[in-house]
């Protein structure tokens, strides 16, 4: 795997985590 591919996967993972966190906040409001 190239560095770019690794970076893309990490970026997608961060977006996924922040999306989950946002969903949690919406649910607790």
Secondary structure, DSSP 8 states (H G I E B T S, - for coil): --HHHHHHHHHHHHHHHHHHHHHHHHHH-
